[in-house]
Amino acid sequence: MPDQDEYTPIQRVKKAQENTVVVLGVSIGFVLLLYFFSFAAMVDRGSAVAWFQAITTGLMAVMLVYIKRIAFFLTRLRLSRRAEFRDLFASLTPADLDAVKLD
């Protein structure tokens, strides 16, 4: 497996974005799984948490549709403070990262 130093800056951004997509996807999936098993109990109890779960489920479904854009935004927030990435993020778009190949 290649070291982190062998990647170009744009490949490092792509790798960071892919890792962010995985973390977001697994986190959202885990929360939705918890919601699935607890929603019936919340509805039976008449709890207001059921409404919270219903609304956040819709929001998380929308997040899954736009997960790459959200991950790009979070990656840009995290990496754009570094000098080596500052100029790269000035002109980089999420579509540019789709064309980048990782070895």
DRENKEGU-244487 format. One line per 2 residues: number of its first residue (from 1); for each residue x, y, z of N, C-alpha, C, O. Coordinates in pm, 1 decimal. Layout:
# DRENKEGU-244487
NUM = X:Y:Z:X:Y:Z:X:Y:Z:X:Y:Z | ... $
This chain:
# DRENKEGU-244487
1 = 83.6:-116.9:0.0:0.0:0.0:0.0:88.7:123.9:0.0:182.2:132.2:79.6 | 61.6:219.5:-86.8:146.2:338.1:-94.5:132.7:425.9:29.8:28.7:430.0:95.4 $
3 = 240.4:494.5:58.6:239.4:587.7:171.3:158.9:711.3:134.2:131.4:736.4:16.9 | 121.9:787.3:235.4:46.6:911.3:214.8:127.9:1011.5:132.7:70.1:1092.2:59.9 $
5 = 262.7:1007.6:143.3:346.4:1105.2:74.5:352.4:1082.6:-75.9:387.8:1174.4:-149.9 | 318.8:963.5:-122.8:325.5:934.4:-265.2:207.3:990.6:-343.3:210.6:992.9:-466.3 $
7 = 104.1:1035.5:-274.9:-12.1:1092.4:-341.2:10.4:1239.5:-372.8:76.9:1310.9:-297.8 | -45.4:1283.6:-484.3:-44.6:1426.2:-514.8:-147.2:1493.6:-424.0:-230.6:1425.3:-364.6 $
9 = -142.7:1625.3:-412.2:-239.9:1692.6:-324.8:-385.5:1663.8:-362.8:-470.0:1645.9:-275.1 | -414.7:1659.3:-492.0:-554.2:1634.4:-531.4:-595.0:1490.6:-499.3:-711.3:1465.0:-468.1 $
11 = -501.0:1397.0:-506.7:-531.5:1259.7:-469.0:-552.7:1248.4:-317.9:-634.8:1168.7:-272.4 | -480.1:1326.6:-241.5:-499.8:1326.8:-96.5:-636.0:1383.9:-60.0:-700.2:1337.1:34.0 $
13 = -680.0:1485.1:-134.4:-813.1:1541.3:-112.4:-918.9:1437.2:-147.3:-1016.1:1419.9:-73.8 | -899.9:1368.1:-259.1:-993.7:1263.7:-300.8:-1001.6:1153.6:-195.2:-1111.0:1108.0:-162.0 $
15 = -888.6:1111.0:-142.9:-884.8:1007.2:-41.2:-955.4:1053.5:86.3:-1029.5:977.0:148.2 | -932.2:1177.7:124.8:-998.1:1232.0:243.9:-1148.9:1240.3:223.1:-1226.2:1212.6:314.9 $
17 = -1191.1:1278.5:102.0:-1333.6:1285.9:73.4:-1396.4:1146.3:76.8:-1506.2:1129.5:129.9 | -1328.8:1047.5:21.5:-1380.9:911.0:23.9:-1394.0:859.9:167.1:-1492.1:793.5:200.9 $
19 = -1296.4:890.4:250.4:-1304.6:849.7:390.9:-1421.2:918.8:461.0:-1488.4:858.2:544.5 | -1445.0:1043.8:427.9:-1556.6:1117.5:486.7:-1689.7:1058.7:441.4:-1783.7:1050.4:520.5 $
21 = -1698.8:1017.9:314.9:-1821.0:954.7:264.3:-1849.4:826.3:341.8:-1963.6:799.9:379.3 | -1746.9:747.8:365.1:-1764.7:621.7:438.2:-1810.7:648.4:581.0:-1903.7:583.9:629.3 $
23 = -1746.7:742.3:648.2:-1783.4:772.7:787.0:-1926.5:824.6:794.0:-2003.2:782.6:880.6 | -1963.1:915.0:704.5:-2100.0:968.1:703.5:-2201.2:858.4:673.0:-2303.7:848.1:740.3 $
25 = -2173.3:777.1:572.9:-2265.7:671.4:534.2:-2288.1:569.4:644.1:-2401.5:529.3:670.0 | -2181.0:527.6:708.4:-2193.3:430.0:817.7:-2266.2:492.7:936.1:-2350.1:427.5:998.3 $
27 = -2235.7:616.8:967.4:-2302.5:683.7:1079.8:-2451.6:699.3:1054.7:-2533.0:670.8:1142.6 | -2487.5:744.0:936.2:-2628.9:760.8:903.1:-2699.1:625.2:902.7:-2810.8:612.8:953.1 $
29 = -2634.8:524.8:846.9:-2693.9:391.5:846.0:-2717.3:337.2:985.2:-2820.5:275.6:1011.6 | -2621.9:359.7:1074.8:-2636.3:312.6:1213.1:-2751.2:383.9:1283.0:-2830.4:320.3:1352.6 $
31 = -2761.1:514.3:1265.1:-2870.4:589.5:1328.0:-3005.2:545.1:1271.9:-3101.2:528.8:1347.3 | -3013.2:525.3:1140.4:-3138.8:478.8:1081.4:-3175.4:339.1:1130.4:-3293.5:308.4:1147.0 $
33 = -3077.0:255.6:1153.4:-3103.1:122.4:1208.9:-3158.4:132.9:1351.1:-3252.3:61.7:1386.6 | -3101.0:220.5:1431.4:-3153.8:242.3:1566.9:-3295.9:296.8:1561.2:-3381.7:256.0:1639.5 $
35 = -3320.8:389.2:1468.6:-3455.6:443.3:1452.4:-3553.9:333.4:1414.7:-3666.3:330.9:1464.8 | -3513.1:243.8:1327.9:-3600.7:137.8:1281.4:-3649.0:52.2:1398.0:-3766.8:17.1:1404.6 $
37 = -3559.6:18.8:1489.1:-3596.4:-68.0:1600.2:-3664.2:6.3:1716.0:-3725.9:-58.0:1800.9 | -3654.7:137.5:1721.7:-3714.3:210.2:1833.4:-3837.1:292.7:1795.0:-3906.6:343.3:1883.1 $
39 = -3865.1:307.3:1665.8:-3973.8:395.0:1622.9:-4109.7:344.8:1670.8:-4191.2:424.6:1717.3 | -4136.1:214.8:1660.7:-4266.1:161.3:1701.7:-4291.8:185.8:1850.0:-4403.4:220.0:1889.1 $
41 = -4190.1:168.6:1931.4:-4205.9:193.1:2074.9:-4234.9:340.0:2102.2:-4315.1:372.4:2189.8 | -4170.9:427.8:2028.6:-4194.7:571.2:2048.1:-4336.4:610.0:2006.5:-4400.6:691.3:2072.9 $
43 = -4384.7:552.5:1898.0:-4520.2:583.1:1852.0:-4622.7:528.5:1950.9:-4720.6:596.4:1982.0 | -4601.4:407.1:2000.3:-4694.5:348.4:2096.8:-4703.8:430.4:2224.4:-4811.0:441.8:2284.0 $
45 = -4593.0:486.7:2265.7:-4590.6:568.5:2386.7:-4644.3:708.8:2362.4:-4674.7:781.2:2457.2 | -4656.0:746.9:2236.9:-4702.9:882.6:2206.8:-4597.0:986.8:2234.4:-4629.0:1101.9:2264.3 $
47 = -4473.0:948.2:2225.0:-4362.4:1037.0:2257.4:-4335.9:1136.0:2143.3:-4353.2:1104.3:2025.6 | -4294.3:1254.0:2181.2:-4258.4:1354.4:2081.0:-4129.0:1318.1:2010.1:-4097.5:1374.8:1905.5 $
49 = -4054.1:1224.4:2065.9:-3930.3:1178.9:2002.9:-3960.8:1111.2:1870.3:-3877.0:1111.4:1780.1 | -4080.3:1052.8:1857.2:-4118.9:989.5:1730.8:-4122.7:1092.5:1618.7:-4082.3:1063.0:1506.2 $
51 = -4170.5:1212.2:1647.8:-4170.5:1318.8:1546.1:-4028.4:1359.7:1510.5:-3996.2:1382.1:1393.9 | -3944.6:1369.2:1612.1:-3804.6:1401.1:1587.4:-3740.6:1295.7:1498.4:-3667.6:1329.0:1405.1 $
53 = -3767.7:1169.0:1526.9:-3712.9:1061.6:1445.5:-3766.1:1067.8:1302.7:-3690.1:1047.2:1208.0 | -3892.3:1095.1:1286.0:-3951.8:1102.0:1151.8:-3889.8:1215.5:1070.5:-3858.4:1197.9:952.8 $
55 = -3872.3:1330.4:1132.6:-3815.5:1445.3:1060.8:-3668.3:1422.4:1028.7:-3623.8:1449.9:917.2 | -3593.0:1372.3:1125.8:-3450.4:1350.2:1100.0:-3426.9:1234.8:1003.4:-3325.5:1232.9:933.6 $
57 = -3518.1:1139.2:998.2:-3505.8:1033.0:898.2:-3514.3:1091.0:758.0:-3437.4:1052.5:669.9 | -3606.9:1182.9:736.9:-3617.6:1249.9:607.1:-3492.4:1329.2:574.4:-3444.7:1327.2:460.9 $
59 = -3439.5:1398.7:673.2:-3317.4:1476.5:650.7:-3198.8:1385.7:618.9:-3116.9:1417.7:532.7 | -3190.0:1273.4:688.1:-3079.1:1181.4:661.2:-3092.8:1115.4:524.6:-2992.2:1086.6:459.7 $
61 = -3215.5:1091.1:480.3:-3235.8:1036.0:346.3:-3187.8:1135.0:241.2:-3126.0:1095.8:142.2 | -3215.6:1262.6:262.2:-3167.7:1366.4:169.8:-3015.1:1374.2:176.0:-2949.6:1392.7:73.4 $
63 = -2958.6:1360.3:295.5:-2812.8:1361.6:309.0:-2749.4:1246.9:231.7:-2643.0:1264.0:172.1 | -2813.0:1130.7:231.7:-2758.3:1017.5:156.9:-2758.6:1043.6:6.5:-2670.0:997.1:-65.1 $
65 = -2857.4:1117.4:-40.8:-2862.5:1150.8:-183.9:-2747.6:1244.5:-220.7:-2687.8:1230.4:-327.3 | -2716.9:1338.9:-133.9:-2613.6:1438.8:-160.4:-2486.4:1413.4:-80.3:-2415.7:1508.1:-45.6 $
67 = -2456.4:1288.6:-50.8:-2346.2:1257.0:41.4:-2210.2:1301.0:-12.5:-2124.6:1343.1:65.4 | -2188.5:1292.4:-143.3:-2058.5:1333.8:-197.1:-2038.2:1484.8:-184.2:-1928.4:1530.4:-152.4 $
69 = -2142.5:1561.0:-208.5:-2130.7:1707.2:-193.7:-2107.9:1747.0:-48.9:-2027.4:1835.6:-20.0 | -2178.6:1681.5:41.5:-2161.4:1710.1:183.9:-2020.9:1672.1:228.6:-1957.3:1744.8:304.9 $
71 = -1972.8:1557.6:180.7:-1837.1:1513.6:216.9:-1733.3:1609.6:159.8:-1632.7:1637.0:225.3 | -1755.8:1661.2:38.5:-1662.4:1759.0:-18.4:-1659.6:1885.0:66.2:-1552.5:1939.6:92.7 $
73 = -1775.6:1931.4:108.7:-1783.3:2050.6:193.3:-1707.8:2028.9:324.4:-1631.5:2115.6:367.1 | -1728.8:1913.3:388.5:-1660.7:1885.3:514.7:-1510.2:1868.2:495.2:-1431.0:1911.4:578.9 $
75 = -1471.2:1805.3:384.9:-1328.9:1789.6:355.0:-1264.1:1925.1:329.7:-1152.4:1951.0:374.7 | -1334.4:2010.5:258.0:-1281.9:2144.6:231.6:-1267.3:2222.7:361.3:-1169.0:2294.4:379.7 $
77 = -1363.9:2209.5:451.0:-1352.6:2277.5:580.9:-1230.7:2230.4:658.2:-1160.8:2309.9:721.0 | -1206.0:2099.9:652.8:-1097.6:2042.3:732.0:-960.5:2068.9:670.9:-865.4:2098.0:743.5 $
79 = -948.6:2059.3:538.2:-816.7:2067.6:475.2:-779.3:2205.8:422.1:-661.0:2232.7:400.9 | -875.1:2292.5:400.5:-843.0:2421.0:336.5:-761.9:2514.3:425.7:-710.8:2615.6:378.0 $
81 = -749.6:2482.7:551.3:-666.4:2565.7:639.8:-517.7:2541.4:617.0:-434.5:2626.3:649.2 | -485.0:2425.7:561.7:-344.8:2393.2:535.3:-296.9:2466.2:411.1:-369.7:2477.7:312.5 $
83 = -175.3:2514.7:416.6:-120.6:2594.7:306.0:-109.9:2515.1:176.4:-130.0:2570.2:68.2 | -78.6:2386.0:186.3:-60.6:2306.2:65.4:-191.2:2283.4:-10.5:-188.5:2253.6:-129.9 $
85 = -305.0:2297.0:57.0:-434.6:2274.2:-7.5:-511.4:2403.3:-35.7:-611.4:2400.7:-107.5 | -467.2:2513.7:18.5:-542.6:2638.9:6.6:-563.5:2679.8:-139.4:-674.8:2714.8:-178.5 $
87 = -457.6:2675.6:-219.5:-469.1:2713.9:-360.3:-549.8:2611.7:-439.7:-621.3:2647.4:-533.3 | -538.0:2485.6:-402.4:-610.7:2379.9:-471.9:-761.4:2395.3:-452.7:-837.6:2378.8:-548.0 $
89 = -804.4:2426.0:-333.2:-946.9:2439.1:-305.6:-1006.7:2566.6:-364.2:-1128.9:2578.4:-373.1 | -924.1:2660.6:-403.7:-976.5:2783.7:-462.4:-1050.2:2756.5:-592.9:-1145.2:2827.2:-626.6 $
91 = -1006.8:2654.3:-666.5:-1071.0:2626.8:-795.4:-1129.7:2486.5:-805.4:-1181.2:2449.9:-911.1 | -1123.5:2408.0:-700.6:-1167.3:2268.9:-704.2:-1317.5:2257.4:-679.7:-1373.0:2324.9:-593.0 $
93 = -1382.2:2170.7:-757.6:-1524.3:2141.8:-740.3:-1540.7:1992.0:-715.8:-1449.3:1914.6:-744.2 | -1655.8:1950.4:-663.7:-1676.7:1806.3:-643.2:-1668.7:1726.3:-773.8:-1627.0:1610.5:-772.5 $
95 = -1707.4:1785.5:-883.7:-1700.3:1715.9:-1012.5:-1555.5:1690.4:-1054.2:-1527.1:1591.4:-1121.7 | -1464.5:1778.2:-1014.8:-1322.8:1758.8:-1047.5:-1266.6:1634.1:-979.8:-1179.9:1566.8:-1035.6 $
97 = -1315.0:1603.4:-861.4:-1263.8:1488.5:-787.9:-1311.6:1356.0:-848.3:-1248.1:1252.6:-827.3 | -1421.0:1357.7:-921.8:-1470.1:1234.3:-982.8:-1372.6:1182.1:-1087.6:-1366.2:1061.4:-1111.1 $
99 = -1297.0:1271.0:-1150.6:-1203.7:1230.8:-1254.6:-1068.6:1184.0:-1199.5:-987.5:1128.2:-1273.4 | -1044.3:1206.3:-1070.7:-915.5:1169.9:-1010.3:-913.3:1020.8:-983.8:-1008.5:965.0:-929.1 $
101 = -804.8:956.7:-1022.6:-787.3:813.0:-1001.4:-686.0:790.2:-889.3:-580.8:853.9:-884.6 | -720.1:698.7:-799.9:-626.7:659.6:-694.5:-569.9:523.6:-728.9:-641.7:434.5:-774.2 $
103 = -441.4:508.6:-707.4:-377.5:380.0:-739.0:-397.9:279.9:-629.8:-350.7:166.7:-640.2 $
